[in-house]
Amino acid sequence: MAQPMSAAAFVDALRDEGLKVVQVGNWRSNSRSHKGPWGPVHGVMVHHTVTKGTANSVALCRDGHSALPGPLCHGVIDKQGVVHLVGYGRTNHAGLGDDDVLRAVIAEKALPRDNEATTDGNRHFYGFECINLGDGKDPWPAVQLEAIEKASAALCRVHGWSARSVLGHLEWQPGKIDPRGFTMESMRQRVEVRLKGEKPTAPPTKPPVKKPPTKPAYEPFPGAAWFVMGRKSPIIAAMRKRLIAVGCNRYQSSANPDVLGSGDKASYEAWQRKCGYTGAAAKWPPGKKTWDLLKVPNV
């Protein structure tokens, strides 16, 4: 059993945990305490706002709306990881929930499934609303998740609670889904690590996948009629380099590497003989089979 800390101690706890805190208006006296007691407190509850934008989200959580008067939490955690304090004391954030869940939080045990709404949660929990649409698509920036972790750990640290004292609205009241987009078990694990003074380990990075070397594209056989003396093309230079590589360019070729000359003809005939052709079959012009074996790069 713990009595709520003072508003000043609340601010100090958050800042001591490394959080940036914005105090919104008369947040210290903005409460629903006229509707019932606040305390003893037993844990920290996390919500999502179902809104976007910092200014309007903070205003909504401070003032509430016609169906649910504000304040709707103690602090609003924006997507930049800043905590905006909007109320203190009893706030309209938890509503009625499961008494079995409350007993588990107090005992710091694993939470049972919530199946009834009979117990006043506004009395017993600190509440943080976190700006997110709650549609499962709106992202949770790393800095915002870290702020939720820090805020939860800060209050646990002051009261001597473990991470088991941190829960989500969906674990308290049947039918609620918040916070949606990360699991409360993963958040409790983060809080536990922080409370132990350990640095949370970054998720392991996957080693880069080694891609097989890209095979060069080869120039398809252009047809025998293409090989006309004097033909100018980068393909001629590529062919000449390949003939040198296979040891068949032993003849005088054109001074211009892109121009087909008689030396290239003699070199290619040598290559066709090397491929096993004889007589007329080894004569110019090139054939598709020997061209494919030569693998002239596609330039």
N, C-alpha and C positions, 0 to 999 in steps of 0.2 A: 504494500500500500504506500502510495507516494502523494504528497500534496503538490499541486502545481507550483512551479517556480515563479518567481516574480517576473514581470515584463522585462525589467532591466537585465535580469539573469538570463532570460530567454534570448535577448539580443546578443548578450556577451557569449553565450554558448555557441550560437550560430557563427559569429565572427571568429571565435577561437578555433573553430573547425575549418576556417579558411574560406568562408562564404562571403560574398558581397551581399549586403543587406540594405534594402530601401524601406524606410519607415513612411507609410502612407497616412497622412493626416493624423486624425485622433485615434489611431489604431489601438492604443493602450486601453482606451475606455469604450471601444466599440465591441459590444458583446451581447449575448442573449441571456445573460445571467439572471434577468428578471423572470425568465421562464423556468428556472430550475437551477440546482447547484452545479458547480464545476469542481470535480474532484471527488474522491481520490482519482489520480490519473494512473493508467496502467500501460500505455503504449502510444505508438505513432501510427496514424493511418494515412495512406497515400491514395490520392484520387487523380482522375484527369478531368479537365474542365469542359470538354466538348465544345471548345471555342478556339478561335485563332486570333492572334494579335495580342500584344502585351497590355496596352492601355485599356481596351474594352474588357479584357479578361480580369484585370485587376479591379476595375470599377464594378464589374458584376459580382466578384467575390467579396468585395467590401460592402456593397449595398444590397445584394440579393435581387429578388424580383417579386412580383405580386404573389406568386404561389409559395415562395420560400424567402423570407426576409433575411438580410445579411446580418452579420458577416457569415460567409459560407465556409470559412476556414481560418486558420491563424496566419498562414503564409502561402503566397502564390509563387511557384517556381517557374520562371519563364524559360524559353528555349536557349537563352544565353547563360543559364545557370544562376541568375540573380533571384534572390528571395525577396519578395515584396510583402511586408507585414501589413495585414489589413484588419486584424481583430485580435482580441485577447480575452481569455475567459471562456465561457461557454459559447460555442459557435455552431451553426447549423450545417455540419458536415457529415456526421456519421449516421444520424437517425437511429431507428430501432434495429437491433441485431440479435444475434444468437448468444444466449447466456453461456452455452457450452464453449463457444469460441472465447468469450471473455475469461472464463475460468482457465482455459488453456494458455491464454496470453499471460495471465497473472502467474501461472505455474511455469511459464516459459517452456511449454511443451509443443509438440507438433499440433497444428490446428485441425480440429475435426471439420467435417463438411457442414457448412451453415445451412440450417433447414427451418429456422423460425426467426421471427422478428419481434422479440418481447422485451429487450433490454435497452435502456437508454445509453447510446454510444457517445452522444454529445457531451455527456458528463465525464466520460472516462478516457477520451483520447485527444491527443494533439492531432491536428489535421493539416495536411498540405495538399493544395490543389495544384496540379502540374499542367501547364498549357499544352493541350493536345486534343485533336478532334476525336480521338477514340474510335476511329473507324478501321483501325488495323493497317492503314496505309500511311497516315501522317507519321513522319519519322520522329524518333527520339534522339536528338543530338547527344553525343558522348558527354558534352559539358553539362547538359541537363540531367542525365542519369547520374553523373558524378555529384551534382548538387543535391539530388534526392538522397543519395547515399550519405553525403556529409550531414545534411539536415537531420536525417534519422539517427545517425551515429552521435551527433551532438547531444540530442536529448537523451538517448540511451546512456551516454557517458555521464551526464549530470545525475541521472536517477539510479545509476548502477544496474541498468537493464542489459540483457543480452540482445542479440539480433532477433530473437524470438518474440520480442515486444514490438516488432514492426510488422504491420499487416496492410493488406489492400482492402478497399471498400468491398470488392467482390468476395472477400473471405469472411466478411462480417454480416452482410445483409443479403438474403436470397434475392436473386434477380439482377443484382448489380454486376457490371462487367469491368469496372475500372479498378486499377489502371490497365488499359489494353495496349499491347505492343511490346511488353516485356513481362517476365514472370516475377512474382513476388519472391519465389524461392531464390532466384538468381540475385535479386536485390538484397535479400537477407544475407546471402553469402558474401556480398560485397561489404555490407555493414559489419559482418563478423570479422572480416579481414581488417577493416579499418579500426575496429575496437581493439584488436590485438596489436595494433601498431605496425602491422605489416603493410607493405605497399601492394595494392592489388596487382596481380600478374596480368600482363597484357595477353590477349588471346594469341595462341601460337600462330605465327605466320607460316603460311604454306610455302614450301620451297618453290621457286619458279619452275614451271614445267618446261623442260628442255624440248624444244621443237626440233624435229629432225631437219637437217639442213635442206634447204629448198633446192630441189633438183632443177638444173637449168632447162628452160624450154628450148627445144630443138626446132630448127627450121625444117618444115616438111618438104619433101622432095618436090621441087618446082616443075618437074617434067623435063624430059630430054631436050625439048625444043628451046628451053630457056637458056641453055648453055651455048651462047653465040660469042665468038671471039670479039673482044672489045666491050662486052657487057660490063656496065659499071654498077656496082652494088656493094654495100657493106658485107653482104653474104659472101662475096668473093674473098675478102680479107679474112673472114671467119673460117672459110673453107681452107684457105692457105695455112692458117695457124694450126688447124687440125691435121692437115697433111704433114706439116713439120713435126707435130707431136707423135704421129705414128711412123715417122721415119721415111716418108715417101716424097718429101719436097726436096728433090736433089737437082732441080732443073731451073734454068734461068726464067724468071717470071717477069711480068710487067713491073716497071718502076713504081707505078701507082698501085697500092695494095688493093684498091677496090675494083681494078680493071682486070677482066679475064684475059689471060694471054696464053701463048703456046706452052710456056713453062708449066702453067697450071694444068694444061691438057696432059702433058707428059707425066706430071706428078700424079694425077688422078688415075691414069692408066697403070702406073706402078702400084697404086693402092688396090686397083681391081685385081691385078695379078696376085697381090698379097692375100686377097680374099679368096683366092683359089680359082679365079677365072683365067681362061687361056684363049688364044686365038682371037676371033672376032668378038667373043663375049667380053674380052678384056679391053677392047678398044673404046675410045671416046664415042659418044658422050656418057656421062655417069648414068648408072641405073639406080632404081629405087632401093634395092637391097643393099648395095654398097654405100649409098648415101645414108641410109638409116644406120648402118654399122659405123659410119664415120661420125655421126652425131654432130653436125655443124650447129653451133648455137644460134638461136633465134635472136638476131640483132635488130 
